């Protein structure tokens, strides 16, 4: 779980009921949860905001055996 540089939003990788992972953001002040994109992943880990808060970098796997950044 990582905060944006301004501390207002948290990004996480979360498992769905179907066993896939997705990327979510959570507003710190209001607790509002939003999904980023519409892709389900086999695995999501190490979600980190870029220093300027403009985007995310993560390690993910989509069906293959190797993780990718």
Secondary structure, 3 states (H helix, E strand, C coil): CEECCCCCEEEEEEECCCCCEEEEEEECCCCCEEEEEEEEECEEEEEEECCCCCCEEEEEECCCCCCEC
